[in-house]
Amino acid sequence: MVKVVHVGDVHLGRPFGFLPRDKAEKVRAAQMAALRNVAALAREEGAAAVLVAGDLFDSNEAPGRLVRDVQEIIRQSGVEFYILPGAGGEGLEGHDGLARNSVYRRESWRTVENAHVFMEERVFYVERGRLAIYGRPSVPGEPVLPRVARDPRALFHIALCHASVQFKSEIEDYPLSYDEIAASGYDYVALGHWHKRQEHSSRGVTAWYAGCPETLEWDRDPRGCALLVTLEEGRVLVEPRVTGEFTWISTTVDVAGDPAGIAATVLSRVSDPARTLVRVKLSGVVPAEGAASLAADVERALAGTFYCSVDASRLRPALEPGRFPPGSIAAEYAGLLLARLAEITADDPSGDRRRRILTAALDKGLQLLTGEMTPQDLDLEVILQ
């Protein structure tokens, strides 16, 4: 049995430009803490290696102090780190790809004996040769999986790969197909490039993206993790382990309630407000001038979180049927639905669902008639519900 810890897309030194300067600094500090958590996890589990599947740094322009701090974390960890640079190549912009100014070309790496960087396609051996770790830096237009022959003397074979799995044909950003994964014959493919933890195993070959050890954005994993990978003969076990310091929550809330009620709905999902970044997407209909003030009220109600962003772009102004010329299609349409709404309210005061449906029909129908919404927009809304 051999254990390794798989991480990717750490993006140390990320600017987090949407945050105030002091909060951005705290999130960058959390990224460093997450890297220490990864090293601690590897020590506690007796892992043979930490595998970094690209983008350890957010940029090849990483300040010297940041690089030295990272090297010191690795040096003091007592664990072997195997680092695949991010996607890129000579003369190409990227995160920490192998451009001419690559952060991995700095002389200081020579002093970190337990840091092993894939500066070219090659294989490293650990656990007295029982485990072979293969890697190939990703370059546009070239294969992303290592092509070096697998060594039959090794018991286990792992590949590091910074790529985009083609779960749909449109993906062309360093593409990797399921057939390529299956044909590789590796026991495990440690994927990087995508920032959300997910499995893409294919026909007996186990393949995972680890996500980020400290979450970088909303709509990804709420909290950063590393993957603890255990290899046994004929079996690969993959276990997510929390390494992140902050939690990122994104939620869509209908504006039917007041700001305090909306905030309460959001906070019901938050266990530690001071360590949580919240994004609230408001949806529904508001008075024409009410969107900005509502968003500000919700943001104030959530001031106790580490950071709060309120997105009011989905709010729609209420359409007043009375503004349409008498006898027009829009006026007749609005009159019919308003009459039906009045009947429902009189006959069945508890008919909330039917009222919501008719109100939505009135709102969307008038937007279609006035050109504020297209049939394609309506189709998209149905698909996204």
DRENPA-64186 format. One record per residue (C-alpha): residue in three letters; x, y, z. Coordinates in steps of 0.001 Angstrom, whole numbers, padded with zeros to 6 digits, always signed. Layout:
% DRENPA-64186
AlaXYZ ...
% end
This chain:
% DRENPA-64186
Met+000000+000000+000000 Val+001167+003524-000873 Lys-000465+006843-000008 Val-000057+010189-001750 Val-001737+013569-001325 His-003002+015176-004529 Val-003571+018926-004859 Gly-003727+021322-007766 Asp-004421+024912-008702 Val-003204+026436-005454 His-002599+029798-007204 Leu-000461+031256-004435 Gly-000212+035020-004667 Arg-003564+035483-006405 Pro-004587+039176-006336 Phe-008292+038681-005416 Gly-008885+042095-006918 Phe-012600+042099-006110 Leu-011808+042156-002390 Pro-010712+045139-000284 Arg-006936+045122+000134 Asp-006938+043959+003767 Lys-009329+041096+003071 Ala-007415+040016-000027 Glu-004284+039797+002105 Lys-006083+037581+004612 Val-007250+035209+001869 Arg-003699+035014+000486 Ala-002513+034168+004006 Ala-005185+031448+004091 Gln-003737+030010+000882 Met-000383+029635+002607 Ala-002080+028086+005640 Ala-003804+025619+003297 Leu-000428+024591+001867 Arg+000807+023969+005415 Asn-002365+021937+006033 Val-001566+019838+002962 Ala+001925+019132+004284 Ala+000537+018269+007727 Leu-002005+015892+006162 Ala+000767+014119+004252 Arg+002833+013704+007427 Glu-000101+012476+009510 Glu-001108+009906+006891 Gly+002419+008739+006176 Ala+002066+009751+002527 Ala+004994+009034+000243 Ala+004508+012265-001689 Val+002513+015411-002280 Leu+001535+015748-005940 Val+000896+019279-007267 Ala-000912+019059-010616 Gly-000066+022551-011882 Asp-000528+026197-010923 Leu+001127+026147-007532 Phe+001690+029865-008163 Asp-000799+032262-009715 Ser+001914+033896-011801 Asn+005503+033492-012876 Glu+005926+037024-011555 Ala+005529+035736-007987 Pro+007527+037949-005585 Gly+010782+036492-004316 Arg+009571+036569-000715 Leu+006494+034483-001605 Val+008606+031919-003450 Arg+011040+031671-000533 Asp+008165+031229+001949 Val+006707+028428-000174 Gln+010083+026756-000483 Glu+010504+026938+003291 Ile+007098+025272+003850 Ile+008126+022472+001502 Arg+011610+022175+003011 Gln+010329+021920+006571 Ser+007469+019563+005718 Gly+009695+016505+005587 Val+007588+015275+002646 Glu+008621+014868-000984 Phe+006782+017324-003270 Tyr+006400+016550-006985 Ile+005382+019685-008855 Leu+004007+019931-012374 Pro+004125+023470-013802 Gly+000895+024936-015116 Ala-000010+025136-018791 Gly+002162+027302-020999 Gly+005392+027303-022919 Glu+008199+029464-024213 Gly+006920+032974-024815 Leu+003408+032154-023618 Glu+001506+033868-020869 Gly+000158+031594-018164 His+000112+031109-014440 Asp+003288+029182-013570 Gly+003866+027475-016910 Leu+007347+026888-018300 Ala+007786+030261-019994 Arg+011231+031827-020208 Asn+010552+033621-016914 Ser+009142+030545-015195 Val+009217+030736-011422 Tyr+010727+027228-011454 Arg+013829+028431-013295 Arg+014945+030420-010250 Glu+018161+029179-008676 Ser+016634+029016-005192 Trp+014847+025755-006070 Arg+018205+023971-006099 Thr+018363+024341-002323 Val+015030+022564-001730 Glu+016034+018905-001860 Asn+012504+017552-001376 Ala+010972+019639-004194 His+010991+017890-007566 Val+009749+019897-010561 Phe+008827+018419-013953 Met+010889+020749-016143 Glu+010474+018201-018932 Glu+008662+014925-019467 Arg+010123+012390-017067 Val+009465+009903-014287 Phe+010371+010057-010589 Tyr+010555+006983-008342 Val+009599+006846-004661 Glu+009069+004144-002053 Arg+012242+002354-003222 Gly+010943+002220-006767 Arg+007538+000794-005912 Leu+005792+003990-007078 Ala+006539+005693-010390 Ile+005310+009289-010829 Tyr+005115+010517-014423 Gly+004663+014085-015619 Arg+004729+016169-018782 Pro+004411+019980-018806 Ser+001354+021048-020836 Val+002126+022979-024025 Pro-000480+024088-026608 Gly-000938+021639-029450 Glu+000970+018808-027766 Pro-000236+015722-025851 Val-000980+016426-022207 Leu-000502+012938-020751 Pro+003065+011684-020333 Arg+004246+009504-023223 Val+007264+007982-021487 Ala+006934+004201-021249 Arg+005680+002812-017958 Asp+008373+001025-015986 Pro+007315-002608-015348 Arg+009504-002741-012240 Ala+007221-000293-010403 Leu+004175-001634-008610 Phe+002091+001551-008897 His+001954+004211-011624 Ile+000648+007773-011242 Ala+000545+010522-013863 Leu+000291+014260-013211 Cys-001640+016066-015915 His-002712+019709-016283 Ala-005559+019536-018800 Ser-009280+019799-019548 Val-011172+016514-019750 Gln-013388+016493-022851 Phe-016725+015587-021311 Lys-018185+017562-024217 Ser-016752+018124-027674 Glu-016443+021914-027381 Ile-013593+021684-024864 Glu-010316+022625-026569 Asp-008268+024047-023684 Tyr-005447+021489-023306 Pro-007935+018684-024112 Leu-007772+015186-022642 Ser-010247+012547-023802 Tyr-011762+009710-021807 Asp-010252+007288-024310 Glu-006783+008700-023573 Ile-007332+008285-019841 Ala-008488+004679-020291 Ala-005643+003783-022666 Ser-002966+005287-020408 Gly-002947+002304-018087 Tyr-002049+004383-015039 Asp-003381+003448-011641 Tyr-004208+007094-010974 Val-004235+010305-013010 Ala-003813+013393-010815 Leu-005556+016136-012778 Gly-005199+019886-012484 His-006515+022983-014300 Trp-010140+022919-013125 His-010919+024464-009758 Lys-013693+022136-008625 Arg-013210+018652-007175 Gln-014581+016033-009565 Glu-013964+012517-010835 His-013271+011642-014472 Ser-012245+007997-014238 Ser-012471+005927-017401 Arg-012573+002169-017898 Gly-010502+001127-014918 Val-008206+004174-014702 Thr-008980+006389-011709 Ala-008734+010117-012500 Trp-009653+013105-010331 Tyr-009378+016852-010159 Ala-008560+017807-006575 Gly-010014+021306-006842 Cys-008128+023946-004845 Pro-006729+023455-001324 Glu-008040+026946-000542 Thr-011126+027868-002568 Leu-010570+030789-004951 Glu-014026+031727-006158 Trp-017728+031074-005844 Asp-019506+028226-007645 Arg-016637+025867-006882 Asp-016126+023736-003759 Pro-017424+025673-000737 Arg-014250+024804+001152 Gly-010843+023774-000142 Cys-009677+020176+000014 Ala-006815+017888-000877 Leu-007272+014298-002024 Leu-005745+011498-000001 Val-005091+008710-002516 Thr-004406+005182-001271 Leu-003074+002663-003794 Glu-003347-001035-003146 Glu-003013-003878-005609 Gly-006163-003777-007707 Arg-007723-000872-005775 Val-007463+002927-005590 Leu-009222+004798-002768 Val-009717+008575-003076 Glu-010747+010580+000014 Pro-011292+014373+000129 Arg-009743+015997+003201 Val-010496+019586+004175 Thr-007490+021911+004003 Gly-009146+025290+003375 Glu-009523+028066+005907 Phe-012452+029982+004383 Thr-015896+028915+003145 Trp-017437+030356-000027 Ile-021225+030293-000344 Ser-023285+031468-003314 Thr-027064+031399-003239 Thr-030015+032779-005202 Val-032831+034313-003146 Asp-036231+035529-004290 Val-036968+039082-003164 Ala-040429+038283-001852 Gly-039178+038858+001713 Asp-037682+041892+003418 Pro-033880+042379+003603 Ala-033670+040944+007134 Gly-035581+037854+006021 Ile-033332+037425+002994 Ala-030252+037733+005219 Ala-031675+035181+007656 Thr-032206+032736+004790 Val-028591+033135+003727 Leu-027149+032955+007247 Ser-028991+029684+007890 Arg-026345+028114+005609 Val-023389+029771+007353 Ser-021701+028171+010358 Asp-018843+030661+010795 Pro-019753+034109+009375 Ala-016340+035613+010146 Arg-014687+032981+007903 Thr-017273+032960+005109 Leu-017429+034814+001801 Val-021047+035141+000699 Arg-022499+035978-002689 Val-026248+036582-002853 Lys-027993+036640-006214 Leu-031326+038428-005920 Ser-034097+037422-008290 Gly-037674+038522-008813 Val-039586+041721-009477 Val-039064+045013-007640 Pro-040318+048576-008128 Ala-038429+050345-010901 Glu-036208+052311-008490 Gly-035904+049649-005797 Ala-033113+047313-006952 Ala-030123+049344-005724 Ser-031593+050156-002320 Leu-032683+046544-001766 Ala-029192+045257-002595 Ala-027635+047768-000188 Asp-030062+046766+002583 Val-029252+043065+002132 Glu-025520+043802+002147 Arg-025852+045730+005420 Ala-027838+042868+006952 Leu-024968+040482+006089 Ala-022202+042774+007338 Gly-021134+040179+009930 Thr-019714+037865+007252 Phe-016068+038105+006186 Tyr-017175+039438+002815 Cys-020551+039841+001142 Ser-021375+040500-002508 Val-024972+041154-003557 Asp-025787+040675-007240 Ala-028975+042510-008254 Ser-028547+041975-012010 Arg-031375+039422-012121 Leu-033914+041758-010570 Arg-036554+043026-012974 Pro-038589+046199-012592 Ala-042294+045664-012149 Leu-044167+046393-015380 Glu-047236+048587-014961 Pro-050026+047353-017284 Gly-051640+050800-017171 Arg-048830+052304-019227 Phe-049899+050406-022356 Pro-052319+052094-024816 Pro-055955+051001-024338 Gly-056908+048328-026849 Ser-053329+047241-027502 Ile-052429+043566-027310 Ala-050284+044219-024244 Ala-053112+046052-022459 Glu-055653+043335-023308 Tyr-053239+040590-022233 Ala-052508+042342-018938 Gly-056209+042950-018286 Leu-057113+039294-018785 Leu-054401+038023-016441 Leu-055099+040658-013784 Ala-058798+039693-013852 Arg-057852+036048-013452 Leu-055545+036892-010550 Ala-058386+038758-008842 Glu-060658+035705-009253 Ile-058063+033396-007703 Thr-057566+035721-004751 Ala-061333+035913-004170 Asp-062040+032175-004629 Asp-058937+030717-002984 Pro-056931+033023-000667 Ser-054386+030212-000158 Gly-053733+029671-003880 Asp-050161+030967-003669 Arg-048740+028689-006348 Arg-051340+029639-008955 Arg-050877+033319-008133 Arg-047107+033010-008549 Ile-047522+031282-011903 Leu-049975+033865-013224 Thr-047878+036748-011895 Ala-044820+035318-013653 Ala-046864+034834-016834 Leu-047992+038460-016666 Asp-044457+039712-016068 Lys-042758+037598-018744 Gly-045560+038021-021258 Leu-045360+041807-021042 Gln-041570+041656-021377 Leu-041974+039566-024533 Leu-044561+041964-025958 Thr-042401+045005-025250 Gly-039165+043426-026503 Glu-037521+043415-023069 Met-037262+039613-023307 Thr-036844+037361-026336 Pro-038309+033868-026793 Gln-034723+032588-026502 Asp-034418+034265-023095 Leu-037622+032574-021992 Asp-036389+029178-023202 Leu-033124+029702-021283 Glu-034972+030560-018084 Val-036981+027353-018390 Ile-033809+025323-018926 Leu-032073+026874-015937 Gln-034928+026361-013478 
% end
